[in-house]
Each structure stands twice: as structure tokens, then as C-alpha cells.
Amino acid sequence: MRKRLRKKRHVGEFRENGFFLAARYPDMDNEKSDAILYAFLDFIERRNLSGGGGFEFGMFISRLCPHGRCQSCEWRYGRDRMFGPVTDADREATVAWLRERGAVAEAGPLVDAWRASAAQMETATPTLEAA
């Protein structure tokens, strides 16, 4: 398959990975929860990640700019940003950041953000044990 088609179809070197994240803060009021949410969003943006979902949450985390070759990304985010696919290091750092702040957090395995089936997405979604 030609490079142009691989890019258009998000396969090969253009595959975009992501992971599901589940986190919960036991016994937290709304004001503190909002502060942690904004700090978390700042943390994932610094790692050039993007999240969709809620807080007290199940959230899907993927790369904000998956390719990192466009100049608009460099101008907006700087050259020191992490580009390329989401890695296990991103997943582990995200969970560690939440756990350092008292959250019960789990992350699922990396999945293809474009091609994963509903069954794969279901098995990749972590569940938190009742505390």
C-alpha cells in the first residue's frame, strides 16, 4: 500500500494508539476535584496527549498530534513535545501521576484508536474494584 493511503487509512507507521483510563478519587469534594481535573488536563497536554470522557471517569487517552511533522504543532507546542504514537511509558506515567495524588487508577492496554472492534474496546476498558 502506498504511503499516502497508509496515512489516510491510519495503518502501518500512521497507526494511532490510545488507551482507556479509569480513575476515582475516594471522598473528594467538588472544589478539590475540579482543581485536580485541571491539573490532570495540564499534565496530559504537556505530554501531548488528549483525553475524551469524564472525570470520576472512564477516559480514552490518545495523542494530540499523532504525526508531529506539521509546523503548526511545533509552533503551538514547541519542539520538545513528545510526538509519535502513544506508548506504554505514556500509559504508565499517566497512571503514576494519578496515583501520586491519591486516586485509584487503572489503565487498559494500548489499542488501535481507528480500527479496534467493539469487543476489543470492551476488553481494553479497565474496571476499578469497589473500595
C-alpha positions, 0 to 999 in steps of 0.5 A: 500500500502506498504511503499516502493511503497508509496515512489516510487509512491510519495503518502501518507507521500512521497507526494511532494508539490510545488507551482507556483510563479509569480513575476515582478519587475516594471522598473528594469534594467538588472544589478539590476535584475540579482543581485536580481535573485541571491539573490532570488536563495540564499534565496530559497536554504537556505530554501531548496527549488528549483525553475524551470522557469524564472525570470520576471517569472512564477516559480514552487517552490518545495523542494530540498530534499523532504525526508531529511533522506539521509546523503548526504543532511545533509552533503551538507546542514547541519542539520538545513535545513528545510526538509519535504514537502513544506508548506504554511509558505514556500509559504508565506515567499517566497512571503514576501521576494519578496515583501520586495524588491519591486516586485509584487508577487503572489503565487498559492496554494500548489499542488501535484508536481507528480500527479496534472492534467493539469487543476489543474496546470492551476488553481494553476498558479497565474496571476499578474494584469497589473500595 
